[in-house]
Amino acid sequence: MEMLQSFQELRTLGIDVYFEIEHLHLKDPKSILMLTIFASLAQNESESKSYNICWGIRHKFADGTSKFLNRVCYGYLYSGNALVIYPDEADVVKQIFKWRTKGDSLRAISFKLKQLGVKAPRGGSSWSPETLRKILANEKYTGNAILQKTYVDDYLNGKQVQNQGQMPRYLVHENNPAIIKVSIFLGYKWIL
């Protein structure tokens, strides 16, 4: 109810605000009651819309129809209605996993890619450790997809947070063609 606090501050300073549509003056004590009711109704409507949107997203996660299943990542292209392997980038992904499973650090992998002239996903000449970390942690390279890795915990701020068991996750097997074997992906998890 930040709006009501702001109204109270304005009243304290002796500033009047006139709301044309509602025909309310901020200086009138009866108006504060009406504004409080309007603010409460607006907040309830916002909560209801947020709930409905979240329900729709989760429903699509559960029935496997979410658009997030075909979200393109490095090594893939979207063709028709599915992800397909983009061979040049897929070879780079395989090499990144190979180097990492041999024990190379993220910085060492970044240096090797730069030496080979491999462009980063956004076209730059340098691969950041964060970009490499995201590739190495992305289960899509095994052909599977996990949905609801993050969620919005507060509809007011809209900030996404990591889902660490607060909400259900959805695993979709064989969602897309695999670039690496599951055993290589799981092996990577142990050397993080």
C-alpha positions in Angstrom: 0.0 0.0 0.0 2.8 2.4 -1.0 0.2 4.5 -2.8 -1.7 5.2 0.5 1.6 6.1 2.2 2.3 8.6 -0.6 -1.2 10.1 -0.2 -0.7 10.5 3.5 2.6 12.3 3.0 1.0 14.7 0.5 -1.8 15.4 3.0 0.7 16.0 5.7 2.4 18.6 3.4 -1.0 20.2 2.8 -1.0 19.2 -0.9 -4.4 18.4 -2.4 -4.8 16.0 -5.3 -8.0 15.8 -7.2 -9.1 12.5 -8.9 -11.3 13.6 -11.8 -12.9 10.2 -12.6 -13.7 9.4 -9.0 -14.4 13.1 -8.0 -12.3 12.7 -4.9 -10.1 15.3 -3.1 -7.2 14.0 -1.1 -7.9 16.6 1.6 -11.3 15.0 2.2 -11.1 12.3 4.9 -13.9 10.3 3.1 -11.8 10.3 0.0 -9.0 8.4 1.8 -11.5 5.6 2.7 -12.6 5.4 -1.0 -9.0 5.4 -2.2 -8.1 2.7 0.3 -10.9 0.6 -1.1 -9.9 1.2 -4.7 -6.3 0.4 -3.9 -7.3 -2.9 -2.2 -9.5 -3.9 -5.2 -6.7 -3.1 -7.6 -4.2 -5.2 -5.6 -6.7 -8.1 -5.5 -7.2 -7.9 -9.2 -3.4 -7.9 -9.8 -3.0 -10.9 -7.5 -5.7 -12.8 -9.3 -4.2 -12.1 -12.7 -0.8 -13.2 -11.5 -2.2 -16.4 -10.1 -4.0 -17.2 -13.4 -0.9 -16.6 -15.4 1.2 -18.8 -13.2 -1.5 -21.5 -13.3 -1.4 -21.4 -17.1 2.3 -21.6 -17.3 2.5 -24.5 -14.8 -0.3 -26.3 -16.6 1.7 -26.1 -19.9 4.7 -27.4 -18.0 2.8 -30.4 -16.7 1.2 -31.4 -20.0 4.4 -30.8 -22.0 3.1 -28.0 -24.2 5.2 -25.2 -22.9 7.1 -23.0 -25.4 10.1 -23.3 -23.1 10.7 -26.8 -24.4 11.9 -25.5 -27.7 13.8 -22.5 -26.4 16.9 -22.3 -28.6 20.3 -22.6 -27.0 23.8 -22.7 -28.5 24.2 -25.8 -30.6 20.6 -25.9 -31.8 18.3 -24.2 -34.3 14.5 -24.0 -34.2 13.1 -25.6 -37.4 9.4 -26.1 -38.0 8.2 -27.0 -34.6 11.3 -28.6 -33.0 14.9 -28.0 -32.1 17.4 -29.5 -34.5 21.2 -29.8 -34.1 23.3 -27.0 -35.6 26.4 -29.1 -36.4 29.1 -26.4 -36.2 28.0 -25.3 -32.8 27.2 -28.8 -31.6 30.9 -29.8 -32.3 32.0 -26.9 -30.1 29.6 -28.0 -27.3 31.0 -31.5 -27.5 34.6 -30.1 -27.3 33.7 -28.0 -24.3 32.3 -31.0 -22.4 35.4 -33.1 -23.4 37.8 -30.5 -22.1 35.9 -30.0 -18.9 35.7 -33.7 -18.2 39.5 -33.9 -18.7 39.8 -31.3 -15.9 40.3 -28.1 -17.8 39.1 -25.0 -16.0 36.5 -22.7 -17.4 39.2 -20.1 -18.1 41.4 -22.6 -19.8 38.5 -23.6 -22.0 37.7 -20.0 -22.8 41.4 -19.5 -23.8 41.4 -22.6 -26.1 38.2 -21.4 -27.8 39.6 -18.0 -28.4 42.9 -19.5 -29.7 40.8 -21.6 -32.2 38.9 -18.5 -33.2 35.5 -19.9 -32.1 33.0 -17.1 -31.7 31.0 -16.9 -28.5 27.2 -17.4 -28.7 26.6 -13.7 -29.1 29.4 -13.3 -31.6 32.2 -12.0 -29.4 35.7 -13.3 -29.5 35.8 -14.3 -25.8 33.8 -16.9 -24.0 33.0 -15.9 -20.4 33.2 -18.5 -17.6 29.5 -17.9 -17.0 28.6 -18.7 -20.6 30.6 -21.9 -20.3 29.1 -22.8 -16.9 25.6 -22.4 -18.4 26.4 -24.7 -21.3 27.9 -27.3 -19.0 24.8 -27.2 -16.8 22.2 -27.2 -19.5 20.5 -30.6 -19.6 19.1 -29.9 -23.1 22.4 -31.1 -24.5 21.4 -34.6 -23.3 18.1 -34.4 -25.2 16.1 -33.8 -22.1 14.5 -30.7 -20.7 13.7 -29.5 -17.2 10.9 -27.0 -16.8 10.4 -24.6 -13.9 14.1 -24.2 -12.9 13.1 -20.7 -11.8 9.8 -19.1 -10.6 8.5 -15.8 -9.6 8.0 -15.8 -5.8 6.5 -12.3 -5.5 4.2 -11.0 -8.2 4.8 -7.4 -7.1 8.5 -7.4 -7.9 8.4 -10.0 -10.7 11.9 -11.3 -9.8 12.7 -14.8 -10.8 14.4 -17.0 -8.2 16.0 -20.4 -8.5 13.6 -23.3 -7.8 15.3 -25.4 -5.2 12.3 -27.6 -4.4 9.8 -24.9 -3.6 7.8 -25.7 -6.7 7.5 -28.9 -8.8 9.9 -29.4 -11.7 9.0 -31.2 -14.9 11.4 -33.4 -16.7 10.7 -34.1 -20.4 12.7 -37.0 -21.7 13.8 -37.0 -25.4 12.6 -33.5 -25.9 15.2 -32.8 -28.6 18.1 -34.5 -30.3 21.0 -35.1 -27.9 24.5 -33.6 -28.5 26.2 -35.4 -25.6 25.5 -38.6 -23.7 23.8 -38.4 -20.3 26.8 -40.1 -18.7 29.1 -37.3 -19.8 26.7 -34.7 -18.5 26.4 -36.5 -15.1 30.1 -36.9 -15.1 30.5 -33.2 -15.4 28.2 -32.6 -12.4 30.7 -34.4 -10.3 33.7 -32.3 -11.2 32.1 -28.9 -10.8 
